[in-house]
Amino acid sequence: MPRCLIGLSCSVRLDLFLKRTGLVKQRTLARDICDHGCARVDGRTAKASKEIEAGSVIELETDRDIVEVEVLGLPERNYRRKDGEALYKVRARARKGLL
């Protein structure tokens, strides 16, 4: 378990991580993804309230893509997508086929 510095959090809710890093544009969209079972953390289906830490692996499935990212750091505030990318590393990305 990571050690926490005073005033800094060691974990953050999944929906907040997705919103603050720019992986998802709106927190309600992040919650919907989780509610429909399309988010997994470390291989297990995760609710929006799941606490994640640095080193966690998140897999998101949307209507177009499947993205797997590794959490490198935790956001303390909202970031522009470009700046938020420093907090995660994309491990795999696949485009879903059209029906």
Helices and strands as residue ranges (DSSP letters): E 12-13, H 14-21, H 27-35, E 39-41, E 44-45, E 51-52, E 57-61, E 65-71, H 81-84, G 85-87, E 88-95
